[in-house]
Amino acid sequence: MKIKKGDTIIITAGKDKGKKGKVEAIFPGEETLAVAGVGIYKRHMKKRDEKHPGGIIDMTRPIPVASVALLCPTCKQQTRVGYLVTKGAKIRICRKCEAKI
């Protein structure tokens, strides 16, 4: 996957379209990622005991990688990720300004 943990992304599709956030976790097997404050849904939980009181709880759902785009830290624009291979080192670059990510 071209997006890594800690990258700043923008949502390009879905109910949260246009929101920006930082990647908290990546699930490569499912090709999804978790973003802080994005993809939140409500879950009605039944009371179980004193630790779990129940009620309506906000939960975060992972977002498909296909519906996000990377924000370049240099030019602050939505961009694709490219790679530059030099002497065995593989570096991610911005396709718009060609700066290292």
C-alpha positions as CSV (number, residue, x, y, z in Angstrom):
1,M,0.0,0.0,0.0
2,K,1.2,3.5,-0.9
3,I,-0.3,5.2,2.2
4,K,1.5,4.7,5.5
5,K,0.6,5.2,9.2
6,G,0.9,8.9,10.1
7,D,0.2,10.3,6.6
8,T,-2.2,13.1,6.2
9,I,-5.0,12.2,3.8
10,I,-8.2,13.6,2.3
11,I,-11.4,11.6,1.8
12,T,-12.5,11.7,-1.9
13,A,-15.7,9.6,-1.7
14,G,-18.5,8.8,0.7
15,K,-20.4,10.7,3.5
16,D,-17.1,12.2,4.8
17,K,-15.9,13.5,1.4
18,G,-13.6,16.5,1.8
19,K,-12.5,15.8,5.4
20,K,-8.8,15.6,6.2
21,G,-7.2,13.5,8.8
22,K,-4.2,11.5,10.0
23,V,-4.0,7.7,9.4
24,E,-4.1,5.8,12.7
25,A,-4.0,2.2,11.5
26,I,-3.7,0.3,8.3
27,F,-5.2,-3.1,7.4
28,P,-3.4,-4.3,4.2
29,G,-5.3,-7.6,4.0
30,E,-8.6,-5.8,3.7
31,E,-7.2,-2.7,1.9
32,T,-8.7,-0.3,4.5
33,L,-7.4,2.2,6.9
34,A,-8.6,3.9,10.1
35,V,-8.6,7.7,10.2
36,A,-9.1,9.9,13.4
37,G,-12.6,11.5,13.4
38,V,-13.7,10.0,10.1
39,G,-15.9,7.0,9.4
40,I,-17.8,7.3,12.7
41,Y,-21.0,5.4,13.2
42,K,-23.4,4.8,16.1
43,R,-23.9,1.5,17.8
44,H,-26.7,0.7,20.2
45,M,-25.2,-1.5,23.0
46,K,-27.1,-3.4,25.6
47,K,-26.1,-3.0,29.3
48,R,-24.0,-5.9,30.4
49,D,-22.5,-4.9,33.8
50,E,-21.0,-2.0,35.7
51,K,-18.0,-1.6,33.3
52,H,-20.2,-1.7,30.2
53,P,-23.2,0.6,30.9
54,G,-24.7,0.4,27.4
55,G,-26.4,3.1,25.4
56,I,-25.5,4.7,22.1
57,I,-21.8,4.5,21.5
58,D,-19.7,6.1,18.7
59,M,-17.4,3.7,16.9
60,T,-14.9,4.1,14.1
61,R,-15.2,2.1,11.0
62,P,-12.2,1.6,8.6
63,I,-12.3,3.4,5.2
64,P,-11.4,1.8,1.8
65,V,-8.0,2.9,0.5
66,A,-9.6,3.6,-2.9
67,S,-11.7,6.5,-1.4
68,V,-8.7,8.5,0.0
69,A,-5.9,10.5,-1.4
70,L,-2.6,11.6,0.1
71,L,-2.0,15.2,0.9
72,C,1.6,16.3,0.1
73,P,3.3,17.8,3.2
74,T,5.2,20.2,0.9
75,C,2.7,21.6,-1.6
76,K,-0.4,20.8,0.5
77,Q,-2.3,19.4,-2.5
78,Q,-4.1,16.1,-3.1
79,T,-1.6,13.9,-5.0
80,R,-0.7,10.4,-6.0
81,V,2.4,8.6,-4.7
82,G,5.4,7.9,-6.9
83,Y,8.6,6.0,-6.1
84,L,12.2,7.0,-6.8
85,V,14.8,4.1,-6.6
86,T,18.4,5.2,-6.1
87,K,21.2,2.8,-5.0
88,G,18.8,0.3,-3.4
89,A,16.8,2.9,-1.5
90,K,13.1,3.2,-2.5
91,I,11.7,6.7,-1.6
92,R,8.1,7.9,-1.9
93,I,7.7,11.1,-3.8
94,C,4.8,13.5,-4.6
95,R,3.7,13.3,-8.3
96,K,2.9,17.0,-8.4
97,C,5.9,18.7,-6.9
98,E,8.3,15.7,-6.8
99,A,9.2,16.3,-3.2
100,K,10.1,13.5,-0.8
101,I,7.2,12.3,1.4
